[in-house]
Amino acid sequence: MNRGRIVAPLARRERRLAALLVMPALAFILLGSLVPIVATGWEAMHGHDLRLPWLGRPFVGFANFVEATGDPRFRAALVHTIAFAAVTVPLELALGLALAVMMHSATRGRAAIRLIALLPWAIPTVVAALVIRFMFDGQAGIITALTRSLGLIEPSFDWLVHPIAAWVPIAVADMWKTTPFVAILLLAGLQRASTAPGPDDGS
């Protein structure tokens, strides 16, 4: 019992210290994300006509949003976004979980495995996009050459031009870039669960 009374104040002090240490980073994140979102929302409530700049930027409320929702291009983009998320997010979670379990259970070369797993996430997005583009290139792409040699596609087929097949390289690029980040989040949860004290600890 005495040990529990001593540990409780220490835990509270550690939580307060952790909150103080996190506050600067949290404030930076809020300033870097929340402020632009609010500014963009406020800007969207004003009218802009580049052809008639002398009209200024009158406040129009939600008129721009109503006009956008009535545009068939907006509805098509919304459907595409929902379909893309419905396919890629479950795959990223499944692949991320498998990668996290592999990194968590590794006994040798754990640091090297984590470094290799994080490389796609650490590579700049522009570089990753160019790599995927070259892999699916219609003339010299390795994926194109492989699928053609297996007879899966026609010689004139181009992944980046086909209106439906073009989603494949986009989804691959997104999963290749995002899965390591998901794996790190899940790995942190696995490590926390494995080191958490049992119900009888500290009593």
NUPA-117003 format. One record per atom (N, C-alpha, C): residue in one letter; atom name; x, y, z. Coordinates in steps of 0.02 Angstrom, whole numbers, plus 50000, padded with zeros to 5 digits. Example, Ala and Ser with C-alpha at 12.3 -4.5 7.8 and 13.67 -1.06 7.14 Angstrom:
2
  r   a     xx     yy     zz
  A   N  50660  49716  50390
  A  CA  50615  49775  50390
  A   C  50660  49835  50390
  S   N  50642  49888  50354
  S  CA  50684  49947  50357
  S   C  50645  50002  50394
% end
This chain:
203
  r   a     xx     yy     zz
  M   N  50041  49940  50000
  M  CA  50000  50000  50000
  M   C  50043  50063  50000
  N   N  50097  50063  50041
  N  CA  50141  50122  50044
  N   C  50174  50135  49976
  R   N  50193  50080  49944
  R  CA  50223  50087  49878
  R   C  50175  50119  49829
  G   N  50112  50098  49831
  G  CA  50062  50127  49787
  G   C  50051  50200  49800
  R   N  50054  50221  49865
  R  CA  50046  50292  49881
  R   C  50104  50333  49856
  I   N  50163  50304  49852
  I  CA  50222  50339  49828
  I   C  50222  50344  49752
  V   N  50201  50290  49720
  V  CA  50202  50287  49647
  V   C  50151  50334  49617
  A   N  50093  50342  49648
  A  CA  50039  50384  49620
  A   C  50061  50456  49610
  P   N  50091  50491  49661
  P  CA  50114  50559  49649
  P   C  50168  50563  49596
  L   N  50212  50513  49593
  L  CA  50264  50513  49542
  L   C  50233  50508  49473
  A   N  50183  50466  49466
  A  CA  50150  50458  49401
  A   C  50115  50523  49381
  R   N  50084  50557  49429
  R  CA  50051  50620  49413
  R   C  50102  50673  49391
  R   N  50159  50675  49426
  R  CA  50210  50723  49406
  R   C  50238  50708  49338
  E   N  50246  50643  49323
  E  CA  50271  50624  49257
  E   C  50221  50643  49202
  R   N  50157  50634  49216
  R  CA  50106  50653  49166
  R   C  50106  50728  49155
  R   N  50114  50768  49209
  R  CA  50116  50841  49201
  R   C  50178  50861  49162
  L   N  50235  50830  49177
  L  CA  50296  50845  49139
  L   C  50289  50826  49066
  A   N  50258  50768  49053
  A  CA  50248  50747  48984
  A   C  50203  50797  48947
  A   N  50150  50821  48981
  A  CA  50106  50870  48950
  A   C  50143  50935  48934
  L   N  50186  50957  48980
  L  CA  50224  51018  48968
  L   C  50273  51010  48910
  L   N  50302  50951  48904
  L  CA  50349  50939  48850
  L   C  50314  50935  48782
  V   N  50252  50911  48783
  V  CA  50215  50902  48720
  V   C  50184  50967  48697
  M   N  50170  51013  48743
  M  CA  50133  51074  48726
  M   C  50166  51115  48671
  P   N  50233  51126  48670
  P  CA  50262  51165  48614
  P   C  50250  51133  48546
  A   N  50260  51067  48542
  A  CA  50248  51033  48478
  A   C  50175  51036  48459
  L   N  50130  51028  48509
  L  CA  50059  51030  48495
  L   C  50039  51100  48471
  A   N  50066  51152  48502
  A  CA  50051  51220  48480
  A   C  50075  51232  48409
  F   N  50134  51206  48393
  F  CA  50160  51214  48325
  F   C  50116  51178  48274
  I   N  50092  51118  48292
  I  CA  50049  51080  48247
  I   C  49983  51117  48236
  L   N  49955  51144  48290
  L  CA  49892  51181  48284
  L   C  49900  51243  48241
  L   N  49956  51279  48251
  L  CA  49967  51339  48211
  L   C  49979  51321  48138
  G   N  50011  51264  48126
  G  CA  50027  51244  48058
  G   C  49971  51210  48020
  S   N  49920  51187  48056
  S  CA  49865  51152  48024
  S   C  49798  51185  48035
  L   N  49783  51201  48098
  L  CA  49717  51229  48113
  L   C  49708  51299  48084
  V   N  49759  51341  48091
  V  CA  49753  51410  48067
  V   C  49743  51412  47991
  P   N  49782  51374  47951
  P  CA  49768  51375  47879
  P   C  49698  51349  47861
  I   N  49674  51299  47898
  I  CA  49607  51272  47884
  I   C  49554  51326  47897
  V   N  49560  51360  47953
  V  CA  49512  51413  47969
  V   C  49517  51470  47918
  A   N  49578  51488  47899
  A  CA  49587  51542  47850
  A   C  49559  51522  47782
  T   N  49568  51459  47763
  T  CA  49540  51436  47700
  T   C  49464  51436  47701
  G   N  49435  51414  47757
  G  CA  49362  51416  47763
  G   C  49334  51486  47759
  W   N  49368  51533  47792
  W  CA  49346  51603  47789
  W   C  49353  51632  47719
  E   N  49407  51614  47685
  E  CA  49418  51638  47617
  E   C  49366  51610  47570
  A   N  49345  51547  47582
  A  CA  49295  51515  47539
  A   C  49227  51548  47545
  M   N  49216  51586  47597
  M  CA  49152  51620  47606
  M   C  49151  51689  47574
  H   N  49200  51703  47533
  H  CA  49203  51767  47497
  H   C  49203  51753  47422
  G   N  49175  51799  47385
  G  CA  49173  51793  47313
  G   C  49238  51816  47281
  H   N  49261  51779  47231
  H  CA  49322  51797  47194
  H   C  49307  51791  47119
  D   N  49319  51844  47084
  D  CA  49312  51843  47011
  D   C  49374  51875  46982
  L   N  49419  51834  46956
  L  CA  49481  51860  46928
  L   C  49470  51902  46866
  R   N  49412  51893  46834
  R  CA  49398  51934  46774
  R   C  49376  52004  46793
  L   N  49348  52011  46854
  L  CA  49324  52076  46878
  L   C  49354  52091  46946
  P   N  49419  52105  46947
  P  CA  49451  52115  47013
  P   C  49427  52177  47049
  W   N  49400  52226  47013
  W  CA  49378  52287  47046
  W   C  49315  52277  47089
  L   N  49284  52218  47081
  L  CA  49225  52204  47123
  L   C  49245  52186  47195
  G   N  49309  52173  47206
  G  CA  49331  52156  47273
  G   C  49314  52084  47291
  R   N  49310  52071  47355
  R  CA  49295  52004  47380
  R   C  49236  52008  47428
  P   N  49176  52013  47401
  P  CA  49117  52020  47445
  P   C  49104  51955  47483
  F   N  49076  51961  47542
  F  CA  49058  51903  47582
  F   C  48995  51871  47552
  V   N  48999  51806  47536
  V  CA  48943  51771  47505
  V   C  48918  51713  47548
  G   N  48947  51702  47606
  G  CA  48924  51649  47650
  G   C  48940  51580  47621
  F   N  48889  51538  47619
  F  CA  48898  51469  47594
  F   C  48879  51462  47521
  A   N  48874  51517  47485
  A  CA  48853  51514  47415
  A   C  48904  51475  47373
  N   N  48968  51483  47387
  N  CA  49018  51446  47348
  N   C  49011  51371  47360
  F   N  48997  51351  47422
  F  CA  48989  51280  47438
  F   C  48927  51251  47404
  V   N  48873  51290  47403
  V  CA  48812  51267  47370
  V   C  48824  51258  47295
  E   N  48860  51305  47265
  E  CA  48875  51300  47194
  E   C  48919  51240  47179
  A   N  48967  51227  47224
  A  CA  49012  51171  47213
  A   C  48975  51104  47217
  T   N  48930  51098  47266
  T  CA  48893  51035  47273
  T   C  48846  51022  47214
  G   N  48827  51074  47180
  G  CA  48784  51066  47121
  G   C  48822  51050  47058
  D   N  48887  51052  47061
  D  CA  48928  51039  47002
  D   C  48939  50963  46995
  P   N  48923  50934  46938
  P  CA  48933  50861  46930
  P   C  49007  50840  46937
  R   N  49054  50884  46921
  R  CA  49124  50867  46930
  R   C  49142  50858  47003
  F   N  49111  50898  47046
  F  CA  49123  50890  47118
  F   C  49096  50824  47143
  R   N  49036  50805  47121
  R  CA  49007  50742  47143
  R   C  49049  50683  47117
  A   N  49074  50688  47056
  A  CA  49116  50634  47030
  A   C  49181  50629  47069
  A   N  49211  50686  47086
  A  CA  49272  50685  47125
  A   C  49260  50657  47195
  L   N  49202  50672  47224
  L  CA  49186  50646  47290
  L   C  49178  50570  47288
  V   N  49145  50545  47237
  V  CA  49137  50472  47230
  V   C  49204  50438  47221
  H   N  49247  50468  47180
  H  CA  49314  50440  47169
  H   C  49354  50439  47234
  T   N  49349  50492  47273
  T  CA  49387  50496  47335
  T   C  49363  50443  47385
  I   N  49297  50435  47391
  I  CA  49270  50385  47437
  I   C  49290  50315  47415
  A   N  49286  50301  47350
  A  CA  49306  50235  47325
  A   C  49380  50222  47336
  F   N  49421  50273  47325
  F  CA  49493  50266  47335
  F   C  49509  50252  47408
  A   N  49477  50288  47454
  A  CA  49489  50277  47525
  A   C  49463  50209  47547
  A   N  49407  50188  47519
  A  CA  49378  50123  47538
  A   C  49424  50065  47519
  V   N  49464  50074  47467
  V  CA  49509  50021  47444
  V   C  49576  50025  47480
  T   N  49605  50085  47483
  T  CA  49674  50092  47507
  T   C  49679  50090  47583
  V   N  49632  50119  47619
  V  CA  49638  50122  47693
  V   C  49638  50052  47724
  P   N  49590  50007  47707
  P  CA  49594  49940  47736
  P   C  49659  49903  47718
  L   N  49682  49911  47656
  L  CA  49744  49878  47637
  L   C  49804  49907  47676
  E   N  49805  49972  47686
  E  CA  49859  50002  47724
  E   C  49858  49979  47797
  L   N  49799  49972  47826
  L  CA  49794  49947  47894
  L   C  49817  49875  47899
  A   N  49796  49833  47851
  A  CA  49816  49763  47853
  A   C  49891  49755  47843
  L   N  49918  49789  47792
  L  CA  49990  49785  47780
  L   C  50030  49816  47836
  G   N  50005  49872  47863
  G  CA  50039  49904  47919
  G   C  50040  49861  47981
  L   N  49985  49826  47994
  L  CA  49983  49781  48052
  L   C  50031  49723  48043
  A   N  50033  49694  47983
  A  CA  50080  49639  47970
  A   C  50152  49662  47978
  L   N  50167  49722  47953
  L  CA  50235  49748  47958
  L   C  50252  49764  48031
  A   N  50204  49790  48069
  A  CA  50216  49806  48139
  A   C  50228  49743  48180
  V   N  50190  49691  48167
  V  CA  50200  49628  48202
  V   C  50268  49598  48186
  M   N  50288  49603  48122
  M  CA  50353  49577  48103
  M   C  50410  49616  48137
  M   N  50404  49682  48140
  M  CA  50456  49721  48173
  M   C  50456  49710  48248
  H   N  50397  49699  48277
  H  CA  50393  49689  48349
  H   C  50420  49621  48370
  S   N  50410  49571  48328
  S  CA  50432  49503  48346
  S   C  50503  49488  48324
  A   N  50535  49533  48287
  A  CA  50603  49520  48264
  A   C  50651  49521  48323
  T   N  50695  49472  48326
  T  CA  50744  49467  48380
  T   C  50814  49488  48357
  R   N  50829  49480  48294
  R  CA  50893  49500  48267
  R   C  50884  49549  48210
  G   N  50928  49597  48207
  G  CA  50924  49647  48154
  G   C  50863  49691  48159
  R   N  50838  49702  48220
  R  CA  50777  49741  48228
  R   C  50785  49812  48203
  A   N  50843  49843  48217
  A  CA  50854  49912  48195
  A   C  50857  49916  48119
  A   N  50890  49868  48087
  A  CA  50894  49868  48014
  A   C  50826  49857  47982
  I   N  50786  49813  48011
  I  CA  50719  49800  47984
  I   C  50676  49863  47989
  R   N  50679  49897  48045
  R  CA  50639  49958  48053
  R   C  50663  50013  48005
  L   N  50729  50017  47995
  L  CA  50755  50067  47948
  L   C  50731  50053  47877
  I   N  50734  49991  47856
  I  CA  50711  49973  47789
  I   C  50636  49985  47782
  A   N  50598  49968  47834
  A  CA  50526  49978  47832
  A   C  50507  50052  47827
  L   N  50548  50095  47856
  L  CA  50532  50167  47857
  L   C  50555  50204  47795
  L   N  50597  50172  47755
  L  CA  50624  50207  47697
  L   C  50571  50236  47650
  P   N  50519  50198  47632
  P  CA  50468  50227  47587
  P   C  50435  50289  47617
  W   N  50424  50289  47682
  W  CA  50393  50347  47714
  W   C  50440  50407  47717
  A   N  50506  50393  47724
  A  CA  50555  50447  47730
  A   C  50571  50478  47662
  I   N  50561  50441  47608
  I  CA  50576  50467  47542
  I   C  50527  50524  47525
  P   N  50551  50580  47499
  P  CA  50505  50634  47480
  P   C  50450  50611  47433
  T   N  50392  50641  47440
  T  CA  50334  50619  47400
  T   C  50347  50627  47325
  V   N  50382  50680  47306
  V  CA  50396  50691  47234
  V   C  50439  50634  47207
  V   N  50489  50614  47245
  V  CA  50532  50559  47224
  V   C  50493  50494  47219
  A   N  50451  50480  47270
  A  CA  50411  50419  47269
  A   C  50364  50418  47209
  A   N  50333  50476  47193
  A  CA  50288  50479  47136
  A   C  50325  50466  47071
  L   N  50386  50492  47064
  L  CA  50425  50480  47003
  L   C  50445  50407  46997
  V   N  50463  50375  47053
  V  CA  50481  50305  47051
  V   C  50422  50262  47028
  I   N  50363  50275  47057
  I  CA  50304  50237  47037
  I   C  50287  50250  46964
  R   N  50295  50312  46943
  R  CA  50280  50328  46873
  R   C  50327  50291  46826
  F   N  50391  50287  46843
  F  CA  50437  50251  46800
  F   C  50422  50176  46800
  M   N  50400  50149  46857
  M  CA  50385  50078  46861
  M   C  50325  50060  46817
  F   N  50277  50105  46812
  F  CA  50217  50092  46772
  F   C  50219  50127  46704
  D   N  50277  50151  46684
  D  CA  50282  50185  46619
  D   C  50262  50137  46563
  G   N  50227  50164  46513
  G  CA  50202  50122  46459
  G   C  50255  50096  46413
  Q   N  50316  50125  46413
  Q  CA  50369  50103  46368
  Q   C  50423  50063  46403
  A   N  50447  50087  46459
  A  CA  50504  50054  46492
  A   C  50491  50036  46564
  G   N  50429  50038  46586
  G  CA  50414  50023  46656
  G   C  50422  49949  46671
  I   N  50450  49933  46730
  I  CA  50462  49863  46747
  I   C  50396  49827  46759
  I   N  50347  49861  46788
  I  CA  50281  49830  46798
  I   C  50248  49817  46731
  T   N  50253  49865  46685
  T  CA  50224  49855  46619
  T   C  50257  49798  46582
  A   N  50324  49795  46586
  A  CA  50360  49741  46552
  A   C  50342  49673  46582
  L   N  50335  49670  46648
  L  CA  50320  49606  46680
  L   C  50250  49582  46662
  T   N  50202  49627  46665
  T  CA  50133  49607  46650
  T   C  50124  49590  46576
  R   N  50162  49623  46533
  R  CA  50159  49606  46461
  R   C  50190  49538  46449
  S   N  50246  49523  46482
  S  CA  50279  49458  46472
  S   C  50235  49401  46497
  L   N  50193  49415  46547
  L  CA  50147  49364  46573
  L   C  50083  49360  46533
  G   N  50075  49404  46485
  G  CA  50015  49404  46444
  G   C  49954  49433  46479
  L   N  49964  49472  46532
  L  CA  49908  49501  46569
  L   C  49880  49563  46536
  I   N  49921  49598  46497
  I  CA  49898  49658  46463
  I   C  49920  49655  46390
  E   N  49889  49696  46349
  E  CA  49905  49699  46278
  E   C  49969  49740  46268
  P   N  50003  49730  46212
  P  CA  50065  49769  46200
  P   C  50054  49844  46199
  S   N  49996  49866  46179
  S  CA  49983  49938  46175
  S   C  49954  49967  46240
  F   N  49947  49925  46292
  F  CA  49915  49947  46353
  F   C  49962  49995  46391
  D   N  49933  50047  46419
  D  CA  49971  50096  46458
  D   C  49935  50108  46524
  W   N  49968  50092  46580
  W  CA  49937  50100  46645
  W   C  49917  50172  46660
  L   N  49959  50218  46639
  L  CA  49949  50288  46657
  L   C  49899  50324  46613
  V   N  49875  50291  46561
  V  CA  49828  50322  46515
  V   C  49758  50292  46521
  H   N  49755  50229  46538
  H  CA  49690  50195  46543
  H   C  49648  50228  46599
  P   N  49585  50245  46587
  P  CA  49545  50282  46637
  P   C  49533  50243  46701
  I   N  49533  50177  46698
  I  CA  49521  50137  46759
  I   C  49587  50110  46787
  A   N  49630  50084  46743
  A  CA  49693  50056  46766
  A   C  49739  50109  46796
  A   N  49729  50172  46780
  A  CA  49772  50224  46808
  A   C  49765  50229  46884
  W   N  49709  50203  46911
  W  CA  49701  50203  46983
  W   C  49750  50156  47017
  V   N  49774  50105  46982
  V  CA  49820  50056  47012
  V   C  49885  50088  47034
  P   N  49922  50124  46989
  P  CA  49983  50156  47013
  P   C  49971  50209  47066
  I   N  49914  50242  47063
  I  CA  49899  50292  47114
  I   C  49890  50259  47182
  A   N  49853  50203  47183
  A  CA  49842  50167  47245
  A   C  49906  50136  47271
  V   N  49947  50109  47226
  V  CA  50011  50080  47246
  V   C  50056  50133  47277
  A   N  50059  50192  47246
  A  CA  50100  50246  47273
  A   C  50076  50267  47342
  D   N  50011  50273  47351
  D  CA  49984  50293  47415
  D   C  49998  50240  47469
  M   N  49989  50177  47453
  M  CA  50001  50124  47502
  M   C  50075  50117  47518
  W   N  50117  50125  47467
  W  CA  50189  50119  47478
  W   C  50215  50175  47523
  K   N  50183  50234  47518
  K  CA  50205  50291  47557
  K   C  50174  50292  47626
  T   N  50113  50267  47634
  T  CA  50077  50274  47697
  T   C  50084  50213  47742
  T   N  50091  50154  47714
  T  CA  50094  50093  47755
  T   C  50149  50095  47808
  P   N  50210  50119  47794
  P  CA  50260  50122  47848
  P   C  50239  50167  47906
  F   N  50205  50222  47892
  F  CA  50182  50266  47945
  F   C  50130  50231  47988
  V   N  50084  50195  47956
  V  CA  50034  50156  47994
  V   C  50068  50103  48036
  A   N  50120  50071  48007
  A  CA  50156  50019  48044
  A   C  50190  50046  48106
  I   N  50218  50106  48102
  I  CA  50251  50136  48160
  I   C  50201  50151  48215
  L   N  50142  50177  48196
  L  CA  50090  50190  48246
  L   C  50068  50125  48280
  L   N  50057  50073  48241
  L  CA  50036  50010  48270
  L   C  50092  49978  48310
  L   N  50154  49986  48288
  L  CA  50211  49959  48326
  L   C  50216  49992  48394
  A   N  50204  50057  48397
  A  CA  50205  50092  48461
  A   C  50152  50064  48508
  G   N  50093  50049  48480
  G  CA  50040  50019  48521
  G   C  50059  49949  48545
  L   N  50090  49909  48501
  L  CA  50111  49842  48521
  L   C  50164  49845  48576
  Q   N  50211  49890  48569
  Q  CA  50264  49895  48620
  Q   C  50235  49920  48687
  R   N  50188  49966  48683
  R  CA  50157  49991  48745
  R   C  50117  49935  48778
  A   N  50082  49894  48738
  A  CA  50043  49840  48767
  A   C  50087  49787  48797
  S   N  50146  49774  48767
  S  CA  50190  49722  48793
  S   C  50227  49743  48856
  T   N  50236  49809  48866
  T  CA  50272  49834  48925
  T   C  50226  49861  48978
  A   N  50160  49861  48965
  A  CA  50114  49888  49016
  A   C  50112  49842  49076
  P   N  50110  49870  49137
  P  CA  50108  49828  49198
  P   C  50042  49791  49203
  G   N  50045  49733  49232
  G  CA  49985  49693  49242
  G   C  49941  49721  49297
  P   N  49883  49692  49306
  P  CA  49837  49719  49357
  P   C  49864  49712  49428
  D   N  49909  49664  49440
  D  CA  49936  49653  49506
  D   C  50000  49690  49519
  D   N  50028  49723  49468
  D  CA  50092  49757  49476
  D   C  50082  49820  49517
  G   N  50130  49835  49560
  G  CA  50128  49895  49601
  G   C  50085  49890  49662
  S   N  50056  49833  49674
  S  CA  50013  49827  49732
  S   C  50054  49805  49793
% end
